[in-house]
């Protein structure tokens, strides 16, 4: 196994610091100094590795999207039917590998900032397009073609709503319960 470069490790540490700092301080109030404090480094490190706060925030969002992509692919590889593919895509969004109070908080804050940041907006469009494409591929094999788009929108809205609700409530995030609820939602939607 190849060793990771020190620079790659440092970038990962800074990205994890952004996740922790954003959860604690909120995106709107987040400063480079706070990120550096969480990473136990200087503000100069952020500028050295990323060129500034905006590039670090975009890298953090790409990191979270990559985690979602990996979990989705792992689940899709095991799916053999269109319904199993659909379930895999939806369940990946609530996988306990990253569906936590902290992730929900950070994810929702990034999406809230996307309309004001071109790099974040681009990532949001890319993610929504990828999810929509995957969902439609499965749905077109399950429901009549004229219903696939409407079902897809309902599923995406449901998933986004669960993330938002998980962020805004004081209730502990429960990945297993969220997955169970998502399967119930799909069963009722596809009747």
C-alpha positions in Angstrom: 0.0 0.0 0.0 1.3 3.4 -1.0 2.1 5.9 1.7 0.1 9.1 1.8 2.0 12.3 1.3 2.3 14.7 4.2 0.6 17.4 2.2 -2.4 15.1 1.5 -2.7 14.3 5.2 -2.5 18.0 6.1 -5.2 18.8 3.6 -7.4 16.1 5.1 -6.8 17.4 8.6 -7.8 20.9 7.5 -10.9 19.6 5.9 -11.9 17.8 9.0 -11.2 20.9 11.0 -13.6 22.8 8.7 -16.3 20.2 9.5 -15.8 20.5 13.2 -15.5 24.3 13.2 -18.6 24.8 10.9 -20.6 22.6 13.2 -19.6 24.5 16.3 -19.5 28.1 15.0 -21.8 28.1 11.9 -20.7 28.8 8.4 -21.7 32.4 8.6 -19.5 33.1 11.6 -16.6 30.8 10.6 -13.1 32.4 10.4 -9.8 31.2 9.1 -8.5 31.6 12.7 -11.2 29.3 14.0 -10.4 26.6 11.4 -6.7 26.9 12.2 -7.5 26.5 15.9 -9.5 23.3 15.3 -6.6 22.0 13.1 -4.0 23.1 15.6 -2.1 25.0 13.0 -1.5 28.5 11.8 -3.7 30.4 9.4 -0.8 30.4 7.0 -1.2 26.6 6.6 -4.7 27.2 5.2 -3.4 29.7 2.7 -0.5 27.4 1.8 -2.5 24.3 1.2 -5.7 25.9 -0.2 -5.0 29.5 -1.1 -7.7 30.7 1.3 -11.0 30.0 3.1 -13.2 29.8 0.0 -11.1 27.1 -1.6 -10.9 25.2 1.6 -14.7 25.3 2.0 -15.1 24.0 -1.6 -12.6 21.3 -0.9 -14.6 20.3 2.2 -17.8 20.1 0.2 -16.0 17.9 -2.4 -14.8 15.7 0.4 -18.3 15.2 1.7 -19.6 14.5 -1.8 -16.9 12.0 -2.4 -17.8 10.2 0.8 -21.4 10.1 -0.4 -20.3 8.8 -3.8 -18.2 6.0 -2.3 -21.0 4.8 0.0 -23.5 5.0 -3.0 -21.2 2.9 -5.2 -20.6 0.4 -2.5 -24.3 -0.1 -2.2 -25.0 -0.1 -5.9 -22.4 -2.8 -6.6 -24.5 -5.2 -4.4 -27.8 -4.3 -6.1 -29.2 -6.7 -8.7 -32.7 -5.3 -9.5 -34.0 -1.8 -10.3 -35.7 -1.6 -6.9 -32.5 -2.7 -5.1 -30.6 0.1 -7.1 -33.2 2.6 -6.0 -33.0 1.5 -2.4 -29.2 1.6 -2.6 -29.2 5.2 -3.8 -31.7 6.4 -1.2 -30.1 4.4 1.7 -26.6 5.7 0.9 -27.9 9.2 1.7 -28.6 8.0 5.3 -25.5 5.8 5.7 -24.1 5.8 9.2 -20.6 6.4 7.7 -21.5 10.1 7.4 -25.2 10.7 8.4 -24.6 12.4 11.8 -25.7 15.5 13.5 -22.4 17.2 12.6 -22.6 16.2 8.9 -26.2 17.3 8.7 -25.3 20.6 10.2 -22.4 21.2 7.9 -24.1 19.9 4.8 -27.2 22.1 5.2 -25.0 25.1 5.9 -23.0 24.6 2.7 -26.2 24.2 0.6 -27.5 27.4 2.2 -24.4 29.2 1.1 -24.4 27.7 -2.4 -26.5 30.5 -4.0 -23.8 33.0 -2.9 -20.7 31.0 -3.9 -20.0 29.9 -7.5 -17.8 26.9 -6.5 -20.4 25.7 -4.0 -23.3 26.3 -6.4 -21.4 24.2 -9.0 -21.0 21.4 -6.6 -24.6 21.5 -5.6 -25.8 21.3 -9.2 -23.4 18.4 -9.9 -24.6 16.5 -6.8 -28.3 17.0 -7.5 -27.8 16.0 -11.2 -25.9 12.9 -10.3 -28.5 11.8 -7.7 -31.3 12.6 -10.1 -29.7 10.7 -12.9 -29.2 7.6 -10.7 -32.7 7.7 -9.4 -34.3 8.2 -12.8 -32.3 5.2 -14.2 -33.8 3.0 -11.5 -37.3 4.5 -11.5 -37.8 4.2 -15.3 -37.6 0.4 -14.8 -40.1 0.5 -11.9 -42.8 3.0 -12.6 -44.5 4.1 -15.9 -42.2 6.5 -17.8 -44.6 9.5 -17.3 -44.3 9.1 -13.5 -40.6 8.7 -13.2 -39.7 12.3 -13.1 -42.4 13.2 -10.5 -41.3 10.2 -8.3 -37.7 11.3 -8.6 -38.5 14.8 -7.4 -40.5 13.5 -4.5 -37.6 11.2 -3.4 -35.0 14.0 -3.7 -37.3 16.4 -1.8 -37.8 13.7 0.9 -34.1 13.1 1.3 -33.3 16.8 1.5 -36.1 17.3 4.0 -34.7 14.6 6.3 -31.2 16.2 6.2 -32.7 19.6 7.0 -35.0 18.3 9.8 -32.0 16.3 11.3 -30.0 19.5 11.3 -32.7 21.7 12.9 -34.1 19.5 15.6 -32.5 18.7 18.9 -33.3 15.0 18.3 -30.3 12.7 17.9 -29.7 11.6 14.3 -30.4 7.9 13.9 -29.1 6.6 10.6 -30.8 3.2 11.0 -34.2 4.8 11.8 -33.8 7.2 8.9 -33.1 4.3 6.5 -36.1 2.4 7.8 -38.3 5.5 7.3 -36.9 6.0 3.8 -37.8 2.5 2.8 -41.4 3.0 4.2 -41.6 6.2 2.1 -40.4 4.4 -1.0 -42.9 1.6 -0.5 -45.8 4.1 -0.2 -44.6 6.2 -3.1 -44.2 3.2 -5.4 -47.7 1.7 -4.7 
